[in-house]
Amino acid sequence: MARVPGMRIRRIRESRAMRGTLLVFVAAALVAGVIGCSGSDTKHKVDSSGACGDAMGERGADWLRGRVDAYGGVIFRDGEEVERAQALFRKQVESWDPERGAVVNFGRTDICQVTGRSAEPGDSLQVRFGPSTYSFRFPFGEPSRYLDRQSVAESNSSVRLVWGRLGERGNVAYRTYVKCKVEGAAPEQELQVPLQGTMTDTLPTADSPRSHFRHLLHATRVVVDGLGCTNKPVVPLEVPAAVP
């Protein structure tokens, strides 16, 4: 077969063009891979509120950012979704047996944890929900063998606000207790095993109990709204005047 003049030149040019295109494609793929690897750590999402924002709302997420601004920016650590906290609460209280009598160590769901890039280890703010080991009418305002005297504010007949130092480290914890009767649970469950929301704050930047409860109440409303409590508790929009 006779060769056509210029065909070899065209083939060389086409081959070089194809190699050039391939190199561009490979380079783009490598760049995409580097970007993908740098963003693949979903354990610590920087400046992304995630489950914290779902539970605490936009104002709550902004408040959390403001609390850690002095530490080089906020880090929202991934928590469980609100639906997970609701499902775990229902499962545990449905299986709770008042006849057993022993104190039950219920599991609680961490839905939000916040720290700063340059914060010291252990400096964080955490929000979790789950069944309470204390009854709804436990006398938190009196000293006991289990707890230091706590401050208490009665919000309404179904919601109590309690705050004070807990544990050996003496960290202040802000708690909401909600009477939530779950269908299928024992009749005593409503009073004996209420829903407990806890905000533990070990950040050096102090803020008032009122500020903490403003955002913890928002998260509590979000959790309660999806629980289907048969007694229909009302979580207030405003913090009671008794909270400083």
PEJO-V993550 format. One line per field, one symbol per residue. phi: phi as a letter, one per 20 degrees, with the letter a starting at -180 (. if undefined). Layout:
phi->???
This chain:
phi->.feegnffffffffffffffffffffffffffffffffdeeefceelcflfgffedmffffffffffdgfdmoeceegdffggffffffgffffefdfffmffdefecdedbbcbdgdffgneacccbcrfeedffegfffdfbfecfgdecceebfdccdcbrecmffmffcdcdccfceegnefgfggeecffcdcddcdffffbfgffffgefffffffffgdemffelfdeffdfgffef
